[in-house]
Amino acid sequence: MDMNKLRTEALKRVMGDLNQADFADLYDLNASYISQILSGHRSFGERAASNMEKKIGLDSGALSRPILTGTDGGGGGVVVANLSRIKARKGDIDIPQYDVRASMGAGQVLPSDYIDTIRRITVSSEFLLEQGVSYTKSGNLAVVTGFGESMNKTFSNGDPLIIDQGVTSVVTDGVYLFTLSGSLFVKRLQRLPSGIRVISDNDSFTPFDVAASDPDNLIIHARVLLAWRSQRL
Protein backbone atom coordinates (compact mmCIF):
# COMPACT_ATOMS: atom_id res chain seq x y z
CA MET A 1 0.00 0.00 0.00
CA ASP A 2 1.32 3.47 -0.94
CA MET A 3 1.31 5.24 2.45
CA ASN A 4 2.11 8.64 0.91
CA LYS A 5 -1.01 8.38 -1.26
CA LEU A 6 -3.13 7.16 1.66
CA ARG A 7 -2.06 10.07 3.87
CA THR A 8 -2.61 12.56 1.05
CA GLU A 9 -6.14 11.27 0.43
CA ALA A 10 -6.85 11.43 4.17
CA LEU A 11 -5.66 15.04 4.24
CA LYS A 12 -7.99 15.89 1.35
CA ARG A 13 -10.90 14.45 3.33
CA VAL A 14 -10.00 16.61 6.30
CA MET A 15 -9.86 19.72 4.12
CA GLY A 16 -13.34 19.06 2.73
CA ASP A 17 -14.53 22.07 0.71
CA LEU A 18 -11.74 24.35 1.95
CA ASN A 19 -9.16 25.42 -0.59
CA GLN A 20 -5.45 25.09 0.18
CA ALA A 21 -4.98 28.74 1.16
CA ASP A 22 -7.96 28.81 3.55
CA PHE A 23 -7.02 25.49 5.14
CA ALA A 24 -3.44 26.67 5.68
CA ASP A 25 -4.67 29.95 7.18
CA LEU A 26 -7.06 28.23 9.60
CA TYR A 27 -4.33 26.05 11.09
CA ASP A 28 -1.29 28.32 10.72
CA LEU A 29 0.25 26.09 8.04
CA ASN A 30 2.35 26.96 5.01
CA ALA A 31 0.08 27.06 1.95
CA SER A 32 2.96 26.20 -0.39
CA TYR A 33 3.81 23.16 1.74
CA ILE A 34 0.19 21.95 1.58
CA SER A 35 0.17 22.45 -2.20
CA GLN A 36 3.34 20.40 -2.62
CA ILE A 37 1.93 17.51 -0.57
CA LEU A 38 -1.37 17.45 -2.43
CA SER A 39 0.33 17.60 -5.83
CA GLY A 40 2.74 14.79 -4.93
CA HIS A 41 5.80 16.99 -5.27
CA ARG A 42 6.70 16.47 -1.60
CA SER A 43 6.75 13.22 0.36
CA PHE A 44 4.13 12.96 3.09
CA GLY A 45 5.98 10.65 5.44
CA GLU A 46 5.15 9.43 8.93
CA ARG A 47 6.89 12.31 10.73
CA ALA A 48 5.29 14.94 8.50
CA ALA A 49 1.88 13.33 8.96
CA SER A 50 2.36 13.21 12.74
CA ASN A 51 3.17 16.95 12.82
CA MET A 52 0.11 17.65 10.65
CA GLU A 53 -2.14 15.64 12.97
CA LYS A 54 -1.01 17.68 15.97
CA LYS A 55 -1.53 20.95 14.11
CA ILE A 56 -5.09 20.22 13.04
CA GLY A 57 -6.24 18.31 16.12
CA LEU A 58 -6.37 14.72 14.87
CA ASP A 59 -5.66 11.58 16.87
CA SER A 60 -2.14 10.27 16.47
CA GLY A 61 -1.88 8.07 13.37
CA ALA A 62 -5.27 9.16 11.99
CA LEU A 63 -3.80 10.16 8.62
CA SER A 64 -2.05 6.81 8.22
CA ARG A 65 -4.90 4.38 8.85
CA PRO A 66 -6.19 2.38 5.88
CA ILE A 67 -9.69 2.44 7.43
CA LEU A 68 -10.40 6.04 8.29
CA THR A 69 -12.59 6.90 11.26
CA GLY A 70 -14.03 10.10 12.65
CA THR A 71 -12.76 11.66 15.87
CA ASP A 72 -15.88 10.40 17.63
CA GLY A 73 -14.79 6.82 17.02
CA GLY A 74 -17.55 6.12 14.51
CA GLY A 75 -17.03 4.62 11.07
CA GLY A 76 -17.84 6.01 7.67
CA GLY A 77 -14.43 6.51 6.07
CA VAL A 78 -14.01 10.12 7.14
CA VAL A 79 -11.25 11.82 9.09
CA VAL A 80 -12.55 14.87 10.96
CA ALA A 81 -10.31 17.67 12.21
CA ASN A 82 -10.83 19.31 15.59
CA LEU A 83 -12.72 22.42 14.48
CA SER A 84 -12.66 23.89 18.00
CA ARG A 85 -9.05 24.94 17.34
CA ILE A 86 -9.89 26.99 14.26
CA LYS A 87 -9.11 30.66 14.68
CA ALA A 88 -11.08 33.49 13.14
CA ARG A 89 -9.65 34.75 9.87
CA LYS A 90 -8.72 38.35 9.20
CA GLY A 91 -11.86 40.48 9.25
CA ASP A 92 -13.86 37.88 11.20
CA ILE A 93 -15.19 38.26 14.74
CA ASP A 94 -15.39 35.18 16.94
CA ILE A 95 -18.51 35.58 19.10
CA PRO A 96 -18.75 33.30 22.17
CA GLN A 97 -21.83 32.14 24.01
CA TYR A 98 -23.18 34.50 26.66
CA ASP A 99 -23.22 32.74 30.03
CA VAL A 100 -26.76 33.60 31.10
CA ARG A 101 -26.67 31.70 34.37
CA ALA A 102 -23.39 33.22 35.55
CA SER A 103 -24.40 36.74 34.55
CA MET A 104 -27.76 36.62 36.29
CA GLY A 105 -26.35 35.39 39.58
CA ALA A 106 -27.81 33.21 42.29
CA GLY A 107 -31.52 33.36 42.94
CA GLN A 108 -32.40 34.58 39.45
CA VAL A 109 -35.02 32.82 37.33
CA LEU A 110 -34.48 31.53 33.79
CA PRO A 111 -37.46 30.90 31.51
CA SER A 112 -38.51 27.25 31.55
CA ASP A 113 -38.20 27.06 27.75
CA TYR A 114 -34.65 28.42 27.64
CA ILE A 115 -32.37 25.96 25.82
CA ASP A 116 -29.06 26.99 24.28
CA THR A 117 -29.25 26.45 20.51
CA ILE A 118 -25.99 27.92 19.16
CA ARG A 119 -23.02 28.24 21.47
CA ARG A 120 -20.50 30.06 19.28
CA ILE A 121 -20.48 31.78 15.91
CA THR A 122 -17.94 33.56 13.73
CA VAL A 123 -19.15 36.43 11.56
CA SER A 124 -17.52 38.82 9.17
CA SER A 125 -17.11 42.35 10.48
CA GLU A 126 -18.04 43.49 6.97
CA PHE A 127 -21.36 41.64 7.28
CA LEU A 128 -22.15 43.42 10.56
CA LEU A 129 -21.30 46.73 8.90
CA GLU A 130 -23.62 45.92 5.97
CA GLN A 131 -26.42 45.19 8.45
CA GLY A 132 -25.94 48.60 10.04
CA VAL A 133 -24.87 47.01 13.33
CA SER A 134 -22.70 49.14 15.63
CA TYR A 135 -21.19 47.88 18.88
CA THR A 136 -18.99 49.12 21.71
CA LYS A 137 -16.15 46.71 20.81
CA SER A 138 -15.86 43.24 19.32
CA GLY A 139 -14.84 41.72 22.66
CA ASN A 140 -18.25 42.69 24.10
CA LEU A 141 -20.20 40.70 21.52
CA ALA A 142 -21.83 37.42 22.53
CA VAL A 143 -24.55 35.08 21.29
CA VAL A 144 -27.59 34.20 23.38
CA THR A 145 -30.72 32.18 22.58
CA GLY A 146 -34.00 34.02 22.18
CA PHE A 147 -36.86 32.59 24.20
CA GLY A 148 -40.61 32.85 24.58
CA GLU A 149 -43.29 34.12 22.20
CA SER A 150 -43.52 37.75 23.29
CA MET A 151 -41.14 38.99 20.55
CA ASN A 152 -42.16 36.71 17.71
CA LYS A 153 -42.62 39.57 15.23
CA THR A 154 -38.89 40.21 15.64
CA PHE A 155 -37.50 36.76 16.46
CA SER A 156 -38.82 33.31 17.34
CA ASN A 157 -38.22 31.08 20.31
CA GLY A 158 -34.78 29.49 19.88
CA ASP A 159 -33.36 32.06 17.45
CA PRO A 160 -29.73 33.08 18.11
CA LEU A 161 -29.33 36.74 19.11
CA ILE A 162 -26.11 38.74 18.93
CA ILE A 163 -25.80 41.02 21.94
CA ASP A 164 -23.45 43.79 23.08
CA GLN A 165 -22.46 43.33 26.72
CA GLY A 166 -20.86 46.77 26.72
CA VAL A 167 -24.32 48.35 26.95
CA THR A 168 -25.60 48.12 30.53
CA SER A 169 -28.12 50.95 30.54
CA VAL A 170 -30.98 52.06 28.31
CA VAL A 171 -29.07 54.71 26.39
CA THR A 172 -31.54 54.60 23.50
CA ASP A 173 -34.77 52.80 22.64
CA GLY A 174 -34.12 49.25 21.48
CA VAL A 175 -34.23 45.55 22.35
CA TYR A 176 -32.35 44.54 25.49
CA LEU A 177 -31.50 41.46 27.53
CA PHE A 178 -32.33 42.33 31.12
CA THR A 179 -33.39 41.07 34.52
CA LEU A 180 -36.54 42.46 36.11
CA SER A 181 -37.57 41.41 39.62
CA GLY A 182 -35.18 38.48 39.37
CA SER A 183 -36.46 37.10 36.03
CA LEU A 184 -34.75 37.22 32.65
CA PHE A 185 -36.36 38.99 29.67
CA VAL A 186 -35.60 39.98 26.09
CA LYS A 187 -37.91 42.85 25.18
CA ARG A 188 -38.00 46.29 23.64
CA LEU A 189 -37.33 49.11 26.11
CA GLN A 190 -38.46 52.69 25.59
CA ARG A 191 -37.18 55.62 27.63
CA LEU A 192 -39.89 57.73 29.29
CA PRO A 193 -39.63 60.83 31.52
CA SER A 194 -41.10 58.74 34.32
CA GLY A 195 -39.03 55.58 33.74
CA ILE A 196 -38.83 52.73 31.21
CA ARG A 197 -41.63 51.19 29.14
CA VAL A 198 -41.28 47.43 28.52
CA ILE A 199 -42.74 46.50 25.13
CA SER A 200 -43.36 43.10 23.54
CA ASP A 201 -43.35 43.10 19.73
CA ASN A 202 -46.12 40.49 19.90
CA ASP A 203 -49.32 42.54 20.27
CA SER A 204 -50.84 39.85 22.48
CA PHE A 205 -48.61 41.05 25.32
CA THR A 206 -49.48 44.35 27.01
CA PRO A 207 -46.70 46.94 27.56
CA PHE A 208 -45.94 47.97 31.12
CA ASP A 209 -43.79 50.61 32.81
CA VAL A 210 -40.92 50.43 35.27
CA ALA A 211 -40.81 53.54 37.45
CA ALA A 212 -37.69 55.68 37.49
CA SER A 213 -37.90 55.57 41.28
CA ASP A 214 -37.14 51.83 41.20
CA PRO A 215 -34.02 51.56 38.96
CA ASP A 216 -32.39 48.76 40.97
CA ASN A 217 -35.25 46.45 40.03
CA LEU A 218 -34.18 46.60 36.35
CA ILE A 219 -30.69 45.26 35.50
CA ILE A 220 -29.54 45.64 31.90
CA HIS A 221 -27.22 42.82 30.81
CA ALA A 222 -26.79 43.77 27.15
CA ARG A 223 -28.38 45.33 24.11
CA VAL A 224 -29.62 42.97 21.38
CA LEU A 225 -28.09 43.95 18.05
CA LEU A 226 -29.15 41.26 15.62
CA ALA A 227 -31.55 38.32 15.47
CA TRP A 228 -30.70 35.31 13.32
CA ARG A 229 -34.14 34.17 12.21
CA SER A 230 -34.66 30.43 11.79
CA GLN A 231 -37.36 29.05 9.53
CA ARG A 232 -38.36 25.49 8.80
CA LEU A 233 -38.18 24.67 5.08
Secondary structure, 3 states (H helix, E strand, C coil): CCHHHHHHHHHHHHHCCCCHHHHHHHCCCCHHHHHHHHHCCCCCCHHHHHHHHHHHCCCCCHHHCCCCCCCCCCCCCCCCCCHHHCCCCCCEEEEEECCHHHHHCCCCECCCCCCCCCCEEEEEHHHHHHCCCCCCCHHHEEEEECCCCCCCCCCCCCCEEEEECCCCCCCCCEEEEEEECCEEEEEEEEEECCEEEEECCCCCCCCEEEECCCHHHEEEEEEEEEECCCCCC
